[in-house]
Amino acid sequence: MRTPIRRARGVRRALTGALLAGLTLLTTASPASPAFADGPSAGAGPSGDSAGPTEAGTTFRTATALAQGQTGTAQASTGDYLYWVFPADAGQRPTVEATVKLPENAARRSASTWQIDVYDGLRRRQACAYGHQTRKAGAEAATVELSCVLRPVRAWSEPWANDPLPGSYYVRLTVVDLPADQLGLPIGAEVRPTVKEVGGAHDVDGTLSEPLVPGVSVASAGDDDGAGASAAPRTVAAGEPEDGWASGRWTDRWLWTVGGGVLAALAAVFGYSLTRGRGRPSHVPPGV
């Protein structure tokens, strides 16, 4: 009459296997942690590495819109402020890479220092977690490369905090140290924003009611008011993704929550099977 004991051992082995399988699933499903342990280069966004506009804005209001993974180029002069804007949503870690093609060596007589700055939709300057935000180029250098990796974008933050939030992000590229007699020389600029999905490891309990996207007025081609006149400009969000904002939607944090509940239930059943009494069953007659 040792069948119940063998059955109990079989149940314990099955529960142990299920517990280990669940732990393996959650471990392999988690994103890279910590997020800042990765290198400065980030994967391409959903738009891939594609050519973008060939001009840049000169102010925040005239910033040229870029999609994630899109490369924007511009021809300008040393001393100009160049602006681009791109979208970043919750659970993403933006990276901005810029390359400046400097004037010919014969036209330059001194070194120069270049810098990129990234601002959110409220025009708050966002600090770079790492990268080469400011770089000095010697008089003989042909190009200078800059990069800025931001912190992961959060779905919600305290009003006093300066955390990156979903919305538009502005990139400003300019020279910050150059003799006055070197200003006005022609340069070529190339900027590419990318994002990396960091997932539910950075999710928070809360969402913004609206992304931080300043509105700009545009008039669509062919729009009219029915009387042949052009319709009033409509307001759209600067740098809004084509498929909309994902803030507040389902994230893999739900997977962690449900998986944790399942593992807790399995652990409870397993613990009960280990701690319950092992005395003789009451239905077994004496002498057996």
Stockholm file with secondary structure:
# STOCKHOLM 1.0

chainA/1-288         MRTPIRRARGVRRALTGALLAGLTLLTTASPASPAFADGPSAGAGPSGDSAGPTEAGTTFRTATALAQGQTGTAQASTGDYLYWVFPADAGQRPTVEATVKLPENAARRSASTWQIDVYDGLRRRQACAYGHQTRKAGAEAATVELSCVLRPVRAWSEPWANDPLPGSYYVRLTVVDLPADQLGLPIGAEVRPTVKEVGGAHDVDGTLSEPLVPGVSVASAGDDDGAGASAAPRTVAAGEPEDGWASGRWTDRWLWTVGGGVLAALAAVFGYSLTRGRGRPSHVPPGV
#=GR chainA/1-288 SS CCHHHHHHHHHHHHHHHHHHHHHHHHHHHSCCSSGGGSCSCCCCCTTCSEECCSCCBSSSTTCEECCTTEEEEEEEETTCCEEEEEEECTTEEEEEEEEEECCCGGGCCSCEEEEEEEECTTCCEECCSBSCSEEEECTTCSEEEEEEECCCCCSCCCTTCCCCCSEEEEEEEEEEECCGGGTTCEEEEEEEEEEEECGGGGCCSCCCSSCBCCEEEECCTTCBCSSSSBCCCEEEETTCCTTCCCTTSCCTHHHHHHHHHHHHHHHHHHHHHHHSCCSCCTTSCTTC
#=GC SS_cons         CCHHHHHHHHHHHHHHHHHHHHHHHHHHHSCCSSGGGSCSCCCCCTTCSEECCSCCBSSSTTCEECCTTEEEEEEEETTCCEEEEEEECTTEEEEEEEEEECCCGGGCCSCEEEEEEEECTTCCEECCSBSCSEEEECTTCSEEEEEEECCCCCSCCCTTCCCCCSEEEEEEEEEEECCGGGTTCEEEEEEEEEEEECGGGGCCSCCCSSCBCCEEEECCTTCBCSSSSBCCCEEEETTCCTTCCCTTSCCTHHHHHHHHHHHHHHHHHHHHHHHSCCSCCTTSCTTC
//
